[in-house]
Amino acid sequence: MINEKLFDSEGDPPVKQLRQLLRMSQFEFAVLVGVTPSTVSRWEDGKGRPAFTPGGFKRLLDALQPLGLTLKDLPDDLGRAGQS
């Protein structure tokens, strides 16, 4: 399992930290999870809560696999810093 400090509760929103961990641009992350880049931007600005279709969520989990990460490694709330 991943170290909890990877998702810094004092830093950027967890969805942004996740995108950066995957080394993706907002555009690439948007394509991965099936939303628009402006949606990702809003999530990262705290103007919306991340929501994924089942297909987008499966692709996200597939992208985490090479990093040795699973669903259990993600914070419970990707929208707000300080939540796990």
MDTraj code that builds the backbone (N, CA, C; nanometers):
import mdtraj as md
import numpy as np

residues = "MET ILE ASN GLU LYS LEU PHE ASP SER GLU GLY ASP PRO PRO VAL LYS GLN LEU ARG GLN LEU LEU ARG MET SER GLN PHE GLU PHE ALA VAL LEU VAL GLY VAL THR PRO SER THR VAL SER ARG TRP GLU ASP GLY LYS GLY ARG PRO ALA PHE THR PRO GLY GLY PHE LYS ARG LEU LEU ASP ALA LEU GLN PRO LEU GLY LEU THR LEU LYS ASP LEU PRO ASP ASP LEU GLY ARG ALA GLY GLN SER".split()
xyz = np.array([
    [0.0832, -0.1188, 0.0000],
    [0.0000, 0.0000, 0.0000],
    [0.0875, 0.1249, 0.0000],
    [0.0312, 0.2306, -0.0516],
    [0.1042, 0.3564, -0.0645],
    [0.1128, 0.4293, 0.0698],
    [0.2169, 0.5066, 0.0848],
    [0.2339, 0.5872, 0.2059],
    [0.1285, 0.6980, 0.2057],
    [0.0575, 0.7143, 0.3167],
    [-0.0464, 0.8177, 0.3276],
    [0.0064, 0.9569, 0.2953],
    [0.1352, 0.9820, 0.3197],
    [0.1917, 1.1145, 0.2957],
    [0.1950, 1.1482, 0.1474],
    [0.1723, 1.0494, 0.0626],
    [0.1698, 1.0756, -0.0800],
    [0.0568, 1.1713, -0.1142],
    [-0.0534, 1.1621, -0.0420],
    [-0.1651, 1.2536, -0.0588],
    [-0.1630, 1.3494, 0.0585],
    [-0.0893, 1.4563, 0.0416],
    [-0.0657, 1.5552, 0.1460],
    [-0.1926, 1.6351, 0.1750],
    [-0.2427, 1.6222, 0.2961],
    [-0.3665, 1.6911, 0.3322],
    [-0.3512, 1.8431, 0.3354],
    [-0.2303, 1.8921, 0.3420],
    [-0.2064, 2.0368, 0.3456],
    [-0.1785, 2.0927, 0.2067],
    [-0.1621, 2.0050, 0.1097],
    [-0.1247, 2.0501, -0.0232],
    [-0.2419, 2.0628, -0.1179],
    [-0.2141, 2.0355, -0.2432],
    [-0.3156, 2.0426, -0.3478],
    [-0.4268, 1.9415, -0.3216],
    [-0.5436, 1.9623, -0.3832],
    [-0.6515, 1.8644, -0.3701],
    [-0.6028, 1.7257, -0.4145],
    [-0.6523, 1.6219, -0.3517],
    [-0.6057, 1.4867, -0.3854],
    [-0.6192, 1.4508, -0.5329],
    [-0.7218, 1.5006, -0.6026],
    [-0.7351, 1.4670, -0.7444],
    [-0.6175, 1.5248, -0.8236],
    [-0.5697, 1.6422, -0.7861],
    [-0.4537, 1.7003, -0.8535],
    [-0.3273, 1.6221, -0.8178],
    [-0.3153, 1.5843, -0.6917],
    [-0.1998, 1.5045, -0.6513],
    [-0.1976, 1.3712, -0.7255],
    [-0.3148, 1.3121, -0.7441],
    [-0.3251, 1.1861, -0.8170],
    [-0.2831, 1.2047, -0.9621],
    [-0.3322, 1.3103, -1.0248],
    [-0.2950, 1.3379, -1.1639],
    [-0.1452, 1.3580, -1.1779],
    [-0.0865, 1.4311, -1.0849],
    [0.0578, 1.4543, -1.0892],
    [0.1349, 1.3258, -1.0641],
    [0.0861, 1.2417, -0.9755],
    [0.1483, 1.1131, -0.9496],
    [0.1529, 1.0291, -1.0771],
    [0.0471, 1.0381, -1.1552],
    [0.0404, 0.9659, -1.2825],
    [0.1207, 1.0348, -1.3929],
    [0.1762, 1.1522, -1.3603],
    [0.2558, 1.2305, -1.4554],
    [0.1764, 1.2639, -1.5813],
    [0.0542, 1.3083, -1.5570],
    [-0.0351, 1.3431, -1.6676],
    [-0.0705, 1.4905, -1.6635],
    [-0.0921, 1.5452, -1.7815],
    [-0.1476, 1.6803, -1.7910],
    [-0.2964, 1.6720, -1.7586],
    [-0.3586, 1.7875, -1.7412],
    [-0.5031, 1.7879, -1.7193],
    [-0.5744, 1.7257, -1.8392],
    [-0.5246, 1.7535, -1.9582],
    [-0.5847, 1.6970, -2.0785],
    [-0.5746, 1.5451, -2.0781],
    [-0.4570, 1.4920, -2.0503],
    [-0.4379, 1.3469, -2.0494],
    [-0.5247, 1.2789, -1.9428],
    [-0.5313, 1.3401, -1.8251],
    [-0.6125, 1.2838, -1.7178],
    [-0.7607, 1.2866, -1.7567],
    [-0.8028, 1.3954, -1.8196],
    [-0.9419, 1.4069, -1.8639],
    [-0.9764, 1.2966, -1.9633],
    [-0.8883, 1.2727, -2.0585],
    [-0.9114, 1.1662, -2.1560],
    [-0.9185, 1.0312, -2.0848],
    [-0.8292, 1.0099, -1.9905],
    [-0.8255, 0.8833, -1.9168],
    [-0.9578, 0.8544, -1.8476],
    [-1.0111, 0.9536, -1.7770],
    [-1.1321, 0.9294, -1.6971],
    [-1.2613, 0.9662, -1.7707],
    [-1.2501, 1.0179, -1.8921],
    [-1.3679, 1.0425, -1.9740],
    [-1.4447, 1.1699, -1.9433],
    [-1.3713, 1.2761, -1.9104],
    [-1.4330, 1.4069, -1.8873],
    [-1.3578, 1.5103, -1.9696],
    [-1.4013, 1.6351, -1.9636],
    [-1.3308, 1.7405, -2.0357],
    [-1.2167, 1.7956, -1.9495],
    [-1.1163, 1.8541, -2.0135],
    [-1.0093, 1.9171, -1.9359],
    [-1.0609, 2.0267, -1.8426],
    [-1.1656, 2.0985, -1.8851],
    [-1.2187, 2.2027, -1.7968],
    [-1.2827, 2.1418, -1.6724],
    [-1.3364, 2.0223, -1.6835],
    [-1.3915, 1.9532, -1.5662],
    [-1.2802, 1.9204, -1.4689],
    [-1.1686, 1.8698, -1.5198],
    [-1.0540, 1.8395, -1.4328],
    [-1.0060, 1.9674, -1.3653],
    [-0.9990, 2.0756, -1.4403],
    [-0.9577, 2.2036, -1.3837],
    [-1.0510, 2.2469, -1.2708],
    [-1.1813, 2.2336, -1.2918],
    [-1.2772, 2.2686, -1.1865],
    [-1.2586, 2.1809, -1.0635],
    [-1.2381, 2.0508, -1.0836],
    [-1.2138, 1.9612, -0.9699],
    [-1.0936, 2.0088, -0.8898],
    [-0.9864, 2.0436, -0.9619],
    [-0.8630, 2.0837, -0.8955],
    [-0.8761, 2.2190, -0.8270],
    [-0.9671, 2.3020, -0.8754],
    [-0.9924, 2.4325, -0.8137],
    [-1.0954, 2.4243, -0.7014],
    [-1.1450, 2.3046, -0.6748],
    [-1.2437, 2.2867, -0.5687],
    [-1.3835, 2.3311, -0.6076],
    [-1.4092, 2.3445, -0.7365],
    [-1.5396, 2.3916, -0.7826],
    [-1.6323, 2.2778, -0.8232],
    [-1.5927, 2.1585, -0.7950],
    [-1.6740, 2.0419, -0.8265],
    [-1.6117, 1.9194, -0.7622],
    [-1.6905, 1.8171, -0.7463],
    [-1.6417, 1.6935, -0.6857],
    [-1.6150, 1.5915, -0.7949],
    [-1.4995, 1.5282, -0.7917],
    [-1.4683, 1.4271, -0.8933],
    [-1.5735, 1.3165, -0.8963],
    [-1.6148, 1.2832, -1.0167],
    [-1.7086, 1.1740, -1.0396],
    [-1.6651, 1.1038, -1.1677],
    [-1.6650, 0.9731, -1.1632],
    [-1.6164, 0.8950, -1.2767],
    [-1.7231, 0.7964, -1.3219],
    [-1.7307, 0.7738, -1.4515],
    [-1.8145, 0.6659, -1.5019],
    [-1.7446, 0.5354, -1.4647],
    [-1.8157, 0.4238, -1.4673],
    [-1.7479, 0.2969, -1.4403],
    [-1.6288, 0.2731, -1.5332],
    [-1.6441, 0.3070, -1.6609],
    [-1.5341, 0.2895, -1.7557],
    [-1.4151, 0.3777, -1.7223],
    [-1.4428, 0.5029, -1.6875],
    [-1.3355, 0.5948, -1.6496],
    [-1.2647, 0.5495, -1.5242],
    [-1.3419, 0.4975, -1.4307],
    [-1.2831, 0.4489, -1.3062],
    [-1.1956, 0.3268, -1.3315],
    [-1.2395, 0.2385, -1.4189],
    [-1.1588, 0.1207, -1.4531],
    [-1.0277, 0.1621, -1.5198],
    [-1.0354, 0.2606, -1.6098],
    [-0.9129, 0.3078, -1.6753],
    [-0.8179, 0.3717, -1.5750],
    [-0.8737, 0.4451, -1.4777],
    [-0.7909, 0.5044, -1.3729],
    [-0.7203, 0.3950, -1.2930],
    [-0.7940, 0.2929, -1.2541],
    [-0.7323, 0.1833, -1.1785],
    [-0.6252, 0.1124, -1.2612],
    [-0.6486, 0.0971, -1.3916],
    [-0.5483, 0.0365, -1.4791],
    [-0.4220, 0.1229, -1.4851],
    [-0.4391, 0.2559, -1.4848],
    [-0.3246, 0.3474, -1.4888],
    [-0.2447, 0.3428, -1.3585],
    [-0.3109, 0.3122, -1.2482],
    [-0.2431, 0.3044, -1.1183],
    [-0.1634, 0.1757, -1.1028],
    [-0.2056, 0.0716, -1.1710],
    [-0.1446, -0.0598, -1.1547],
    [0.0075, -0.0620, -1.1765],
    [0.0611, 0.0004, -1.2824],
    [0.2073, -0.0012, -1.3002],
    [0.2841, 0.0672, -1.1859],
    [0.2148, 0.1533, -1.1111],
    [0.2769, 0.2207, -0.9969],
    [0.2652, 0.1369, -0.8697],
    [0.2011, 0.0211, -0.8816],
    [0.1821, -0.0650, -0.7661],
    [0.0716, -0.0163, -0.6733],
    [-0.0195, 0.0645, -0.7262],
    [-0.1267, 0.1221, -0.6452],
    [-0.2591, 0.0544, -0.6754],
    [-0.3440, 0.0494, -0.5751],
    [-0.4775, -0.0080, -0.5903],
    [-0.5805, 0.0912, -0.5380],
    [-0.7051, 0.0535, -0.5464],
    [-0.8147, 0.1357, -0.4957],
    [-0.7946, 0.1704, -0.3487],
    [-0.7430, 0.0778, -0.2714],
    [-0.7236, 0.1004, -0.1283],
    [-0.6202, 0.2087, -0.0987],
    [-0.5364, 0.2401, -0.1963],
    [-0.4336, 0.3426, -0.1770],
    [-0.4866, 0.4842, -0.1957],
    [-0.6038, 0.4979, -0.2543],
    [-0.6590, 0.6303, -0.2808],
    [-0.7292, 0.6858, -0.1581],
    [-0.7270, 0.8182, -0.1432],
    [-0.8061, 0.8788, -0.0331],
    [-0.9544, 0.8576, -0.0619],
    [-1.0339, 0.8570, 0.0420],
    [-1.1782, 0.8356, 0.0272],
    [-1.2448, 0.9488, -0.0514],
    [-1.1921, 1.0680, -0.0435],
    [-1.2502, 1.1838, -0.1102],
    [-1.1420, 1.2512, -0.1933],
    [-1.1507, 1.2374, -0.3248],
    [-1.0512, 1.2993, -0.4122],
    [-1.0739, 1.4475, -0.4304],
    [-1.1845, 1.4980, -0.3819],
    [-1.2183, 1.6384, -0.4034],
    [-1.1651, 1.7339, -0.3010],
    [-1.1366, 1.6843, -0.1819],
    [-1.0974, 1.7763, -0.0759],
    [-0.9688, 1.7316, -0.0093],
    [-0.8784, 1.8268, 0.0070],
    [-0.7571, 1.8002, 0.0850],
    [-0.7974, 1.7774, 0.2291],
    [-0.7242, 1.6956, 0.2977],
    [-0.7497, 1.6699, 0.4381],
    [-0.8470, 1.5573, 0.4626],
    [-0.9051, 1.5032, 0.3580],
    [-0.9988, 1.3932, 0.3732],
    [-0.9307, 1.2647, 0.3303],
    [-0.9486, 1.1606, 0.4081],
    [-0.8934, 1.0307, 0.3680],
    [-0.9859, 0.9206, 0.4091],
])
top = md.Topology()
chain = top.add_chain()
for i, resn in enumerate(residues, 1):
    res = top.add_residue(resn, chain, resSeq=i)
    for name in ("N", "CA", "C"):
        top.add_atom(name, md.element.get_by_symbol(name[0]), res)
traj = md.Trajectory(xyz[None], top)
